Amino acid sequence: MPHGHSWFDLLLGTFYKNVEGAGHVLGWPFNDEGKTWLEGGHIGVQNVVASTFVLIVLTLIGLAVLGKVRNTKNALVPEDRFTLRTFVELIVSATYGMMSDMMGPKAAKYFLPLIGTAAFLIFFSNAMGLVPGFLPPTDNLSTTAAYAIIIFIATHIYGVKEHGLSYFKHFFGPIIKWYALPLMLLIFVIEVISHIVRPVTLAVRLTANMFADHMVLTIFLGLLPFVVPVPMYLLGVIVVTVQTLVFCLLSTVYISMAIAHEEH
């Protein structure tokens, strides 16, 4: 299947035709080739449909696991084999352990719903690219940018919540005498740029890696249609896991720096 297309095209075929027809009737703008923006490929909903599919899968998984852990007494005893519940517990415990080492148990418990949700969404979104005929929604910059912007907003909201308006004082560096004002303004500009770059790097890094990983896997599947390229699949599993870890790790770093106190 060509890159940029997936099995969701079967579901979207009728939608595209209807919307394009409406676009001609309503007089949507045309590009240089005489096609509407939708026909020209400038508007796509593959990542939206794929993200919705991931949310549905995660909802079903959550409901299935909830039924097993609802009874807290029985849930304390781990299952003796690898199941859906143990898989979910593995991701949650790994995420919490990473966060606890960086920001402490109390803050890790508080922010676990945010970072844990990101871990599940990104991992399952990345893993979609390992299934032939499906596209990972995280190979689209609009999807990863949405994740990164949420982390960016949460970082500064909780920074202000923890420190008040004095949170913005660290943007100026050490507050010293008035004659150091030009230096403090320079530090402020540098800090603002560095904070703006954070969500950009989060989004672009994830998108670039997943796009490259899916492209390589697609090429190998095209070259060897009847032989499963096992080494490339193993590499893909590593990339899926590492990129999830990197996003969650950097998000935890940014939030922990925002809520940290100077004496710590």
C-alpha positions in Angstrom: 0.0 0.0 0.0 1.5 3.4 -0.9 2.8 5.6 1.9 0.2 8.1 3.0 -2.6 5.6 2.5 -4.1 3.0 4.8 -7.1 0.7 5.3 -8.9 3.7 6.6 -9.1 4.9 2.9 -11.9 2.3 2.5 -13.9 4.1 5.1 -13.0 7.6 4.0 -13.6 7.0 0.2 -17.3 8.0 0.4 -16.5 10.9 2.7 -13.8 12.3 0.3 -16.2 12.1 -2.6 -19.0 13.9 -0.8 -16.8 16.6 0.6 -15.1 17.2 -2.7 -18.4 17.4 -4.5 -19.6 19.9 -1.9 -16.4 21.9 -2.3 -17.0 22.3 -6.1 -20.6 23.5 -5.4 -19.5 25.9 -2.7 -16.6 27.2 -4.7 -13.7 26.2 -2.5 -10.4 27.7 -3.6 -8.3 25.9 -6.2 -4.6 25.3 -6.3 -2.3 25.9 -9.2 -3.2 22.6 -10.8 -6.9 23.4 -10.9 -7.8 21.1 -8.0 -9.4 21.9 -4.7 -7.2 21.9 -1.6 -8.8 18.6 -0.6 -8.1 17.0 -4.0 -4.6 18.4 -4.0 -3.8 16.5 -0.8 -3.5 19.6 1.5 -6.3 18.4 3.8 -6.1 15.0 5.3 -8.0 13.2 8.0 -6.0 10.0 8.1 -4.3 11.0 11.4 -7.6 12.1 12.9 -9.3 8.8 12.1 -6.2 6.8 13.2 -6.1 8.7 16.5 -9.8 8.1 17.1 -9.2 4.4 16.4 -6.4 4.4 19.0 -8.7 6.1 21.5 -11.4 3.5 21.0 -8.9 0.7 21.4 -7.5 2.2 24.6 -11.0 2.7 25.9 -11.9 -0.9 25.4 -8.6 -2.0 27.0 -9.3 0.3 30.0 -12.7 -1.2 30.5 -11.4 -4.7 30.2 -8.6 -4.1 32.7 -11.0 -2.1 35.0 -13.2 -5.2 35.3 -10.2 -7.2 36.6 -8.9 -4.7 39.1 -12.2 -3.4 40.4 -12.0 -5.9 43.2 -8.9 -4.5 45.0 -8.3 -7.5 47.2 -8.0 -9.8 44.2 -6.1 -7.2 42.2 -3.3 -7.2 44.7 -2.3 -10.7 43.6 -0.5 -10.5 40.2 -1.5 -12.8 37.4 0.8 -15.8 36.8 1.0 -15.2 33.0 1.4 -12.3 30.5 -2.1 -10.8 30.0 -3.7 -7.6 29.0 -3.8 -6.5 32.7 -0.1 -7.3 33.2 0.8 -5.4 30.1 -1.1 -2.3 31.3 0.5 -2.6 34.7 3.9 -2.8 33.1 3.5 0.5 31.3 2.0 2.2 34.3 4.7 1.0 36.7 7.5 1.8 34.3 6.1 5.3 33.8 5.6 5.9 37.5 9.0 4.6 38.3 10.6 7.0 35.8 8.6 9.9 37.1 9.2 9.1 40.7 13.0 9.1 40.2 12.9 12.5 38.7 10.3 14.5 40.6 9.6 12.4 43.7 6.8 10.1 44.6 4.2 12.8 45.5 4.6 14.8 42.3 4.8 11.6 40.2 1.5 10.3 41.6 -0.1 13.7 40.9 1.2 13.9 37.3 0.9 10.2 36.5 -2.6 10.6 34.8 -1.1 13.2 32.4 2.2 11.5 31.5 0.7 8.0 31.7 -2.0 9.0 29.2 0.7 10.4 26.9 2.6 7.1 27.2 -0.4 5.0 26.3 -1.5 7.2 23.4 2.0 7.6 21.9 2.9 3.9 22.3 -0.3 2.6 20.7 -0.2 5.2 18.0 3.4 4.4 17.2 2.6 0.7 17.2 -0.1 1.1 14.6 2.8 1.6 12.1 3.9 -1.9 12.7 0.7 -3.3 11.3 0.8 -3.6 7.5 -1.7 -1.3 5.9 -2.0 1.1 8.8 -0.4 4.5 9.4 0.7 5.7 12.8 -1.0 8.9 13.6 2.2 10.1 15.2 3.9 10.4 11.8 1.8 13.5 11.3 3.1 16.7 12.8 -0.4 18.0 13.7 -0.9 15.0 16.0 2.4 15.3 17.8 2.1 19.1 18.0 -1.2 18.6 19.8 0.5 16.4 22.4 3.5 18.8 22.7 1.3 21.8 23.2 -0.7 20.2 26.0 2.6 19.4 27.8 3.8 23.0 27.2 0.6 24.5 28.6 0.5 22.1 31.6 4.2 22.9 32.4 3.6 26.6 32.8 0.2 26.3 34.4 1.6 24.1 37.2 4.7 26.3 37.4 2.6 29.3 38.1 0.4 27.3 40.4 3.4 26.2 42.4 5.3 29.5 42.6 2.7 32.1 41.7 3.8 35.0 39.5 7.3 34.7 40.9 7.6 31.6 38.6 8.6 34.0 35.8 11.5 35.5 37.8 13.7 32.6 36.8 13.4 33.7 33.2 15.6 36.6 34.1 18.3 34.5 35.7 19.9 35.7 39.0 18.3 39.0 40.1 21.1 41.3 40.9 21.8 45.1 40.7 20.1 47.4 38.2 23.3 47.7 36.2 22.9 44.1 35.2 19.5 44.8 33.6 20.8 44.4 30.0 22.2 41.0 30.9 19.0 39.9 32.6 17.0 41.0 29.6 19.3 38.9 27.3 18.8 35.9 29.6 15.0 36.5 29.5 15.0 36.4 25.7 17.1 33.2 25.6 14.8 31.5 28.2 11.7 32.4 26.3 13.2 31.1 23.0 14.2 27.9 24.8 10.8 27.3 26.2 9.1 27.9 22.9 11.5 25.5 21.2 10.6 22.7 23.7 7.2 21.8 22.2 8.6 22.2 18.7 11.4 19.7 19.4 9.0 17.3 21.1 6.7 17.3 18.1 9.2 17.2 15.3 11.4 14.5 16.9 8.5 12.2 17.3 7.1 12.8 13.9 10.4 12.5 12.1 11.3 9.3 13.8 8.0 7.6 13.2 7.8 8.8 9.6 11.2 7.4 8.9 10.5 4.1 10.7 7.3 3.6 8.9 8.8 4.5 5.5 11.7 2.0 6.0 9.3 -0.7 7.1 7.0 0.0 4.1 10.0 -0.2 1.7 11.1 -3.6 3.1 7.6 -5.0 2.9 7.4 -3.9 -0.7 10.7 -5.5 -1.5 9.9 -8.7 0.3 6.1 -9.1 0.1 6.1 -12.8 0.9 8.9 -12.8 3.6 8.3 -11.0 6.8 11.4 -8.7 7.5 11.8 -9.8 11.1 14.9 -7.6 11.8 13.1 -4.5 10.7 10.1 -5.3 12.8 12.3 -5.8 15.8 13.9 -2.4 15.0 10.4 -0.9 14.7 9.4 -2.2 18.1 12.5 -0.6 19.6 11.8 2.7 17.9 8.2 2.6 19.0 9.2 2.1 22.7 12.2 4.5 22.7 10.2 7.3 21.2 7.5 6.9 23.7 10.1 6.9 26.5 11.8 10.0 25.1 8.6 12.0 24.9 7.5 11.1 28.4 11.0 11.5 29.8 11.4 15.1 28.4 7.8 16.0 29.4 8.6 14.9 33.0 11.8 16.9 33.0 10.0 20.1 31.8 7.3 19.8 34.4 9.7 18.9 37.3 11.9 21.9 36.4 8.8 24.1 36.5 7.5 23.0 39.9 11.0 22.6 41.5 12.0 24.9 44.3 15.5 26.5 44.3 16.6 24.9 47.5 15.9 21.5 45.8 
